[in-house]
Amino acid sequence: MAGSHNISRRDFVKLITGAVGAIIGAAIGLPAIDYLIDPALKAAGKDAWVPLGKLETFEIGKPTLATFTRSTVNGWEKTVNSYGVFVLRSSDTDTLILSNKCTHLGCHVNWNVDKQEYICPCHDAQFGINGEVLGGPPPRPLDRYTGDQVQVTDGKLLIYFRGG
Ligand code: FES
C-alpha cells in the first residue's frame, strides 16, 4: 500500500514537471514559431495613402513627376518597387494625376515638353496631356487617380495607392 502511494507521488511529480516543462516550452517556442511563420502570412502589398508632396510645389500647367517607393513582402523576401505619377495642376483647385505606367506593357512614360505629349520609350506610344492615347499600341489612356483616391491634407497631396 505504502509502495503504491510512493509510486503515485512520483507519478504526480512527473506529471507536474511535465506540465511545467510544457508551459515553459510553449512560452519560448510559440513566439519563435510566430517569428518564423509571420512573414509568410503577411500580405504581399498593402493599400495605403501615399504623400506626393506639398500641392503648391506642383507648378500650374506643367506635368510634374512625383515618385515614391513601396515595399512588398513575399515570404521572407522583401522587394522595394518604385512608382511614379504625373501631377498636372490646371488651377488652384483642379489637379489631374496620371500614372506614369504605360497601359501597353508597363514601361514608364516621360513627359516631352516640346511635343507636349507623354512618350513611352518602349514602343513609341504617345499620350496626350490628359492621358489619352494619341498613337502606338496602348489599349487605353493612362490610369488616373480621381475622386476618393485623391486628397489634400494640411496642404499635402496624397493618393490612395493600391499595392495589391
Ligand atoms: S510599353 Fe508602352 S508602348 Fe509598349
Residues whose N, C-alpha, C, O or C-beta is under 5 A from the ligand:
A	BS01	FES	C102 H104 L105 G106 C107 C120 C122 H123 D124 A125
